[in-house]
């Protein structure tokens, strides 16, 4: 099954690789500044549409963020 903490780590890694600041990404996606912290500490999940916004912002697929593929371009 999917793990919120692993997904949050993928988001952080992809943002770093794209040289995107997390706070800028969250602001662009109109998400709370604590969205990733909640995923990491409590295992809270984002709504599907918000995960899709993050994937779009990071130029990758939701499948990549969820760990369904190692290729960020698959199903983009």
N, C-alpha and C positions, 0 to 999 in steps of 0.2 A: 504494500500500500504506500501511498505518498506520505512524505514526512515534511512538515512545515519548516522545521529547522534546516533540513537539507536544501529545501527550496529557497529559503532566505539566504543561505550561504551561496547558492548558485547565483542569485540576484546580485549579491555583493561582488562576487568574482567577476561576473559579466560586466557590471558597472565599472569596476576597476580596469578591466581589459579595454573597455571603450573610453576610458578616461572621463567617466561621468560621475559627478559627485552624487551620493545617495540623496542628500537633501534636495538637490536640484531635480533629480528624477522624481522624487516623491511630490515635489511641488508641481512639476509639469503634469503629473498624473492625478493631481488634486487629491492626494492621499495624506493622511495624518503623518506627522514627522516620526511617530512612534510605531508605524505599521510594521517595519522589519523587526524592531525590538520585540514586539508582541509575538511575532512568529518565532523568534529565537528563544525567548524566555518562557513563553506559555504554550507554544505550539499552535497559536491562533492562526487561522487561515484567512486569506483575503477572499473577497468575493471574486468569482470567475472573471467578471468584466474588468476588475482592477488588476488582476494578474495579467490579463490580455493587454491592458494599457502599459504595464511595466515591460512586457515582452516587446511591444511595439517601440517603446522608448529605447530599449536596449538593442533593438535590431536582431532579435532572436525569436524563437518560437516558444509558445507555452509548453509544448512537449519537452523542450530542452530544459526549461526551468523546473519542470516536474521530474526530470530525470528519466523520461521515457526514451530519450535519445541522447547520444553524446555529440551530435551534430546540431549546432544552433540554427542551421538553415532549414532543417527538415520541417515540413508542414508550416512554413512561414507564410 
